[in-house]
């Protein structure tokens, strides 16, 4: 586990199977207070652009990605009733680009490609 400093905020990086995963939770906490971090991540994953980005990333990097489940989520995005958690995304599609860790140093982590996209998306979030 390592930490980087971004705008005077510490962001955790973990390495799993030789891939760096950056804490989306830390990034969201740096943007807002801790009570809103989970909401920021949930709102981000629900958008069409994010789902398209994640689906494309997974298809390129993950031979076990379940495209049919991904298509199911794409058909629902934009609907007022559409809710998607990170855990549901991972479980249903067998995604590897985002992980959820429990316990000490727990939170939502994403491959650096995805984390950079997340950072760009929340930059103007208020």
Z-matrix of the N, CA and C atoms (Angstrom, degrees):
N
C 1 1.444
C 2 1.525 1 108.73
N 3 1.302 2 114.91 1 135.93
C 4 1.455 3 121.61 2 178.32
C 5 1.518 4 108.77 3 -131.28
N 6 1.297 5 115.37 4 167.70
C 7 1.468 6 121.01 5 176.34
C 8 1.515 7 107.71 6 -130.85
N 9 1.312 8 114.62 7 143.69
C 10 1.457 9 120.18 8 170.69
C 11 1.520 10 107.36 9 -119.52
N 12 1.295 11 116.28 10 156.31
C 13 1.447 12 121.15 11 179.83
C 14 1.523 13 107.99 12 -109.03
N 15 1.326 14 115.87 13 121.21
C 16 1.458 15 121.85 14 179.21
C 17 1.521 16 107.46 15 -126.25
N 18 1.305 17 116.24 16 116.66
C 19 1.468 18 121.19 17 -178.72
C 20 1.528 19 111.69 18 50.37
N 21 1.320 20 116.05 19 45.91
C 22 1.464 21 123.58 20 178.88
C 23 1.530 22 113.88 21 65.45
N 24 1.304 23 118.11 22 21.63
C 25 1.469 24 123.13 23 176.21
C 26 1.515 25 108.34 24 -121.52
N 27 1.334 26 116.63 25 135.15
C 28 1.460 27 120.31 26 178.22
C 29 1.524 28 110.35 27 -83.50
N 30 1.326 29 115.50 28 131.75
C 31 1.457 30 123.09 29 178.40
C 32 1.525 31 107.48 30 -120.70
N 33 1.316 32 116.89 31 127.42
C 34 1.462 33 122.47 32 -177.19
C 35 1.522 34 110.85 33 -82.89
N 36 1.329 35 115.14 34 139.86
C 37 1.464 36 122.08 35 174.56
C 38 1.523 37 107.36 36 -125.64
N 39 1.328 38 115.92 37 130.96
C 40 1.461 39 120.27 38 174.91
C 41 1.525 40 108.06 39 -120.51
N 42 1.305 41 116.42 40 154.36
C 43 1.458 42 121.30 41 178.80
C 44 1.519 43 108.83 42 -115.61
N 45 1.326 44 115.29 43 126.82
C 46 1.463 45 121.89 44 178.35
C 47 1.524 46 106.82 45 -131.98
N 48 1.326 47 115.43 46 124.96
C 49 1.465 48 121.60 47 -179.70
C 50 1.531 49 111.58 48 48.92
N 51 1.315 50 115.37 49 47.31
C 52 1.454 51 123.96 50 176.78
C 53 1.532 52 114.30 51 64.35
N 54 1.322 53 117.21 52 20.43
C 55 1.463 54 121.79 53 175.68
C 56 1.519 55 108.32 54 -119.38
N 57 1.327 56 115.97 55 136.85
C 58 1.459 57 120.83 56 176.85
C 59 1.523 58 109.85 57 -86.03
N 60 1.332 59 114.54 58 133.06
C 61 1.459 60 122.38 59 176.63
C 62 1.521 61 107.96 60 -121.12
N 63 1.315 62 116.26 61 127.71
C 64 1.456 63 123.04 62 -175.89
C 65 1.531 64 108.57 63 -103.26
N 66 1.308 65 116.42 64 140.52
C 67 1.460 66 121.65 65 -177.06
C 68 1.530 67 112.02 66 -71.69
N 69 1.324 68 115.48 67 110.45
C 70 1.463 69 120.24 68 173.32
C 71 1.517 70 109.51 69 -69.11
N 72 1.333 71 115.84 70 -31.20
C 73 1.458 72 120.56 71 178.53
C 74 1.525 73 110.24 72 -61.71
N 75 1.331 74 116.99 73 -46.77
C 76 1.469 75 120.05 74 177.67
C 77 1.526 76 110.97 75 -62.66
N 78 1.314 77 116.56 76 -40.26
C 79 1.467 78 120.10 77 -179.99
C 80 1.527 79 110.57 78 -63.55
N 81 1.333 80 116.51 79 -44.20
C 82 1.466 81 120.60 80 179.57
C 83 1.529 82 110.57 81 -67.80
N 84 1.333 83 117.18 82 -38.60
C 85 1.469 84 120.48 83 176.84
C 86 1.521 85 111.15 84 -61.85
N 87 1.314 86 117.13 85 -36.65
C 88 1.460 87 121.01 86 178.83
C 89 1.525 88 110.90 87 -66.84
N 90 1.321 89 115.92 88 -30.81
C 91 1.467 90 120.71 89 -179.44
C 92 1.530 91 111.33 90 -80.76
N 93 1.301 92 116.48 91 -41.07
C 94 1.464 93 123.33 92 -176.93
C 95 1.522 94 108.31 93 -132.47
N 96 1.316 95 116.85 94 -176.63
C 97 1.460 96 118.62 95 175.54
C 98 1.529 97 109.77 96 -81.25
N 99 1.325 98 116.43 97 165.81
C 100 1.459 99 121.31 98 -173.60
C 101 1.520 100 113.58 99 -57.45
N 102 1.307 101 117.76 100 -33.07
C 103 1.468 102 119.68 101 -177.32
C 104 1.522 103 112.40 102 -68.03
N 105 1.309 104 118.43 103 -19.81
C 106 1.467 105 121.84 104 -178.96
C 107 1.517 106 113.13 105 -101.43
N 108 1.325 107 118.49 106 -9.88
C 109 1.468 108 121.42 107 -175.22
C 110 1.523 109 111.55 108 -58.15
N 111 1.314 110 117.42 109 -46.56
C 112 1.470 111 120.41 110 -179.14
C 113 1.523 112 110.89 111 -62.07
N 114 1.317 113 117.12 112 -38.76
C 115 1.464 114 120.72 113 178.74
C 116 1.525 115 111.39 114 -65.30
N 117 1.314 116 116.78 115 -39.16
C 118 1.468 117 120.37 116 178.92
C 119 1.527 118 109.93 117 -61.04
N 120 1.325 119 116.28 118 -44.90
C 121 1.466 120 120.55 119 -179.58
C 122 1.519 121 110.51 120 -66.68
N 123 1.331 122 118.19 121 -44.05
C 124 1.471 123 121.62 122 179.00
C 125 1.521 124 111.69 123 -61.33
N 126 1.327 125 116.53 124 -43.35
C 127 1.465 126 119.70 125 179.71
C 128 1.525 127 111.45 126 -66.37
N 129 1.309 128 116.41 127 -36.85
C 130 1.467 129 120.54 128 179.94
C 131 1.523 130 111.48 129 -64.43
N 132 1.327 131 118.27 130 -44.54
C 133 1.468 132 120.03 131 -175.12
C 134 1.533 133 112.23 132 -71.60
N 135 1.301 134 118.02 133 -17.50
C 136 1.465 135 121.17 134 -177.93
C 137 1.526 136 114.37 135 -79.70
N 138 1.319 137 117.86 136 -13.19
C 139 1.465 138 119.24 137 -173.90
C 140 1.528 139 111.83 138 -80.38
N 141 1.301 140 115.56 139 151.60
C 142 1.466 141 121.15 140 179.65
C 143 1.524 142 110.96 141 -59.63
N 144 1.331 143 116.34 142 -44.24
C 145 1.462 144 119.41 143 -178.51
C 146 1.530 145 111.12 144 -60.36
N 147 1.322 146 116.71 145 -44.61
C 148 1.462 147 120.47 146 -179.79
C 149 1.521 148 110.80 147 -63.83
N 150 1.322 149 116.84 148 -45.80
C 151 1.470 150 119.36 149 -179.91
C 152 1.526 151 110.90 150 -61.64
N 153 1.317 152 117.60 151 -40.66
C 154 1.467 153 120.68 152 177.24
C 155 1.528 154 110.64 153 -62.37
N 156 1.327 155 116.15 154 -44.08
C 157 1.460 156 120.78 155 179.88
C 158 1.527 157 110.52 156 -62.85
N 159 1.328 158 116.72 157 -50.11
C 160 1.466 159 120.78 158 -179.38
C 161 1.523 160 111.62 159 -61.51
N 162 1.335 161 116.34 160 -43.53
C 163 1.461 162 120.16 161 179.56
C 164 1.519 163 112.15 162 -62.31
N 165 1.315 164 116.91 163 -41.81
C 166 1.460 165 120.92 164 178.30
C 167 1.525 166 110.22 165 -65.22
N 168 1.338 167 116.45 166 -45.03
C 169 1.468 168 120.21 167 179.67
C 170 1.529 169 110.28 168 -59.58
N 171 1.312 170 116.74 169 -45.75
C 172 1.464 171 120.84 170 -178.74
C 173 1.535 172 111.36 171 -64.74
N 174 1.317 173 117.75 172 -41.27
C 175 1.465 174 120.25 173 -179.95
C 176 1.523 175 111.48 174 -63.43
N 177 1.321 176 116.95 175 -32.97
C 178 1.462 177 121.11 176 178.88
C 179 1.527 178 111.33 177 -76.48
N 180 1.327 179 117.44 178 -39.02
C 181 1.461 180 122.34 179 -169.04
C 182 1.532 181 115.65 180 -107.45
N 183 1.304 182 118.10 181 -7.94
C 184 1.460 183 120.49 182 -171.85
C 185 1.532 184 110.84 183 -133.03
N 186 1.328 185 118.09 184 102.58
C 187 1.462 186 120.07 185 -179.32
C 188 1.534 187 113.59 186 -67.56
N 189 1.341 188 117.30 187 -15.48
C 190 1.468 189 120.86 188 -179.52
C 191 1.523 190 113.50 189 -97.87
N 192 1.328 191 116.78 190 5.75
C 193 1.466 192 120.96 191 -178.37
C 194 1.521 193 110.39 192 -62.35
N 195 1.322 194 115.90 193 132.93
C 196 1.470 195 121.82 194 -178.75
C 197 1.525 196 109.86 195 -90.78
N 198 1.320 197 114.69 196 96.48
C 199 1.459 198 121.77 197 -175.66
C 200 1.530 199 111.72 198 -65.82
N 201 1.314 200 117.42 199 -34.72
C 202 1.473 201 120.55 200 -179.47
C 203 1.533 202 110.24 201 -63.04
N 204 1.312 203 116.88 202 -43.30
C 205 1.470 204 120.38 203 177.03
C 206 1.529 205 110.74 204 -64.78
N 207 1.316 206 116.42 205 -39.52
C 208 1.457 207 121.34 206 176.56
C 209 1.526 208 110.14 207 -58.87
N 210 1.327 209 117.40 208 -46.18
C 211 1.463 210 121.58 209 178.44
C 212 1.531 211 111.21 210 -59.90
N 213 1.315 212 116.55 211 -36.89
C 214 1.471 213 121.40 212 178.08
C 215 1.539 214 109.90 213 -60.99
N 216 1.323 215 117.18 214 -44.32
C 217 1.466 216 120.65 215 178.31
C 218 1.526 217 110.84 216 -65.66
N 219 1.331 218 116.89 217 -40.85
C 220 1.468 219 120.26 218 -179.50
C 221 1.521 220 111.67 219 -61.17
N 222 1.326 221 117.17 220 -35.30
C 223 1.465 222 120.26 221 -179.66
C 224 1.526 223 111.30 222 -67.87
N 225 1.326 224 117.35 223 -23.88
C 226 1.463 225 120.80 224 -176.63
C 227 1.526 226 113.87 225 -94.59
N 228 1.344 227 116.88 226 -20.50
C 229 1.465 228 117.23 227 -174.42
C 230 1.525 229 110.17 228 -61.96
N 231 1.304 230 114.45 229 146.47
C 232 1.455 231 120.87 230 -177.20
C 233 1.521 232 113.72 231 90.81
N 234 1.332 233 116.94 232 -18.92
C 235 1.457 234 119.64 233 177.06
C 236 1.524 235 109.59 234 -76.03
N 237 1.331 236 117.55 235 141.29
C 238 1.465 237 119.31 236 -179.56
C 239 1.532 238 113.33 237 -60.07
N 240 1.308 239 116.40 238 -26.09
C 241 1.464 240 120.20 239 -178.04
C 242 1.532 241 113.12 240 -87.82
N 243 1.332 242 117.52 241 -3.47
C 244 1.461 243 120.57 242 -176.34
C 245 1.518 244 111.07 243 -74.88
N 246 1.321 245 115.05 244 120.61
C 247 1.460 246 122.51 245 176.37
C 248 1.523 247 106.60 246 -130.75
N 249 1.318 248 116.50 247 135.95
C 250 1.457 249 120.71 248 -179.77
C 251 1.513 250 108.63 249 -142.87
N 252 1.311 251 116.04 250 127.83
C 253 1.461 252 119.90 251 175.27
C 254 1.522 253 108.60 252 -99.20
N 255 1.307 254 115.46 253 160.15
C 256 1.462 255 120.34 254 176.99
C 257 1.529 256 109.59 255 -61.19
N 258 1.324 257 116.51 256 -43.60
C 259 1.472 258 120.20 257 -179.76
C 260 1.528 259 111.64 258 -60.80
N 261 1.326 260 116.78 259 -40.08
C 262 1.465 261 120.24 260 178.24
C 263 1.533 262 110.46 261 -65.53
N 264 1.335 263 117.13 262 -42.78
C 265 1.457 264 121.93 263 177.78
C 266 1.524 265 109.97 264 -56.30
N 267 1.335 266 116.21 265 -49.00
C 268 1.461 267 121.48 266 -178.08
C 269 1.527 268 110.86 267 -63.69
N 270 1.313 269 116.00 268 -48.19
C 271 1.467 270 121.07 269 -176.17
C 272 1.529 271 112.30 270 -63.96
N 273 1.317 272 117.15 271 -46.46
C 274 1.467 273 120.59 272 -173.93
C 275 1.528 274 112.99 273 -76.43
N 276 1.336 275 117.18 274 -33.00
C 277 1.476 276 119.20 275 -175.38
C 278 1.527 277 113.42 276 -104.90
N 279 1.322 278 117.01 277 -5.63
C 280 1.467 279 122.75 278 -173.45
C 281 1.528 280 111.17 279 57.79
N 282 1.320 281 114.94 280 39.54
C 283 1.461 282 121.83 281 179.45
C 284 1.524 283 111.23 282 -65.59
N 285 1.326 284 115.69 283 146.20
C 286 1.470 285 121.57 284 177.21
C 287 1.524 286 112.18 285 -119.14
N 288 1.316 287 117.62 286 -6.98
C 289 1.462 288 121.03 287 -176.50
C 290 1.509 289 113.80 288 -78.86
N 291 1.322 290 116.75 289 -20.25
C 292 1.458 291 122.59 290 178.41
C 293 1.523 292 107.38 291 -129.54
N 294 1.328 293 115.50 292 138.80
C 295 1.462 294 119.80 293 176.99
C 296 1.523 295 109.22 294 -133.00
N 297 1.315 296 114.94 295 156.91
C 298 1.455 297 121.79 296 175.60
C 299 1.517 298 107.26 297 -119.61
N 300 1.319 299 115.65 298 126.30
C 301 1.470 300 121.12 299 177.97
C 302 1.520 301 108.58 300 -111.84
N 303 1.318 302 115.10 301 140.00
C 304 1.462 303 121.40 302 177.24
C 305 1.519 304 109.03 303 -102.66
N 306 1.311 305 116.64 304 162.91
C 307 1.450 306 121.27 305 174.53
C 308 1.507 307 113.59 306 81.21
N 309 1.350 308 114.37 307 -155.60
C 310 1.462 309 119.86 308 -179.37
C 311 1.528 310 108.84 309 -60.34
N 312 1.305 311 116.21 310 135.43
C 313 1.466 312 123.46 311 -175.12
C 314 1.528 313 111.38 312 63.63
N 315 1.322 314 115.66 313 24.40
C 316 1.455 315 120.37 314 178.92
C 317 1.517 316 111.61 315 -71.77
N 318 1.311 317 114.65 316 167.03
C 319 1.457 318 121.28 317 178.78
C 320 1.514 319 110.49 318 141.42
N 321 1.303 320 115.23 319 -170.73
C 322 1.454 321 122.27 320 179.15
C 323 1.522 322 108.47 321 -99.85
N 324 1.321 323 115.85 322 128.04
C 325 1.461 324 122.96 323 -179.39
C 326 1.521 325 108.65 324 -122.66
N 327 1.322 326 115.97 325 147.72
C 328 1.464 327 120.13 326 178.99
C 329 1.520 328 109.81 327 -135.64
N 330 1.325 329 114.47 328 149.11
C 331 1.465 330 120.39 329 173.12
C 332 1.521 331 107.46 330 -52.11
N 333 1.309 332 116.07 331 148.86
C 334 1.471 333 119.70 332 -173.38
C 335 1.527 334 112.89 333 -56.11
N 336 1.325 335 118.61 334 -34.96
C 337 1.476 336 120.28 335 177.38
C 338 1.527 337 110.55 336 -59.44
N 339 1.306 338 115.58 337 -44.35
C 340 1.467 339 121.78 338 -177.77
C 341 1.522 340 110.21 339 -73.08
N 342 1.333 341 116.74 340 -40.73
C 343 1.466 342 120.53 341 179.71
C 344 1.526 343 111.51 342 -61.10
N 345 1.335 344 116.83 343 -39.53
C 346 1.470 345 119.53 344 178.24
C 347 1.528 346 110.25 345 -64.72
N 348 1.317 347 116.81 346 -39.02
C 349 1.462 348 120.76 347 177.28
C 350 1.530 349 110.36 348 -64.37
N 351 1.328 350 116.17 349 -42.41
C 352 1.463 351 121.13 350 177.16
C 353 1.525 352 110.27 351 -59.77
N 354 1.323 353 116.81 352 -46.48
C 355 1.463 354 120.62 353 179.47
C 356 1.512 355 112.38 354 -58.90
N 357 1.310 356 115.73 355 -40.16
C 358 1.450 357 120.13 356 177.82
C 359 1.534 358 111.40 357 -65.18
N 360 1.328 359 115.41 358 -39.86
C 361 1.464 360 120.32 359 -178.41
C 362 1.523 361 112.67 360 -68.38
N 363 1.333 362 117.94 361 -36.79
C 364 1.458 363 119.44 362 -176.46
C 365 1.521 364 113.32 363 -91.18
N 366 1.302 365 116.48 364 -4.36
C 367 1.463 366 120.46 365 -177.81
C 368 1.515 367 112.02 366 -51.82
N 369 1.333 368 117.32 367 -41.79
C 370 1.453 369 121.67 368 -178.05
C 371 1.525 370 113.24 369 -102.35
N 372 1.327 371 116.17 370 8.80
C 373 1.461 372 121.31 371 -179.15
C 374 1.516 373 109.80 372 -69.14
N 375 1.318 374 116.12 373 134.46
C 376 1.464 375 118.81 374 175.29
C 377 1.505 376 111.03 375 -143.24
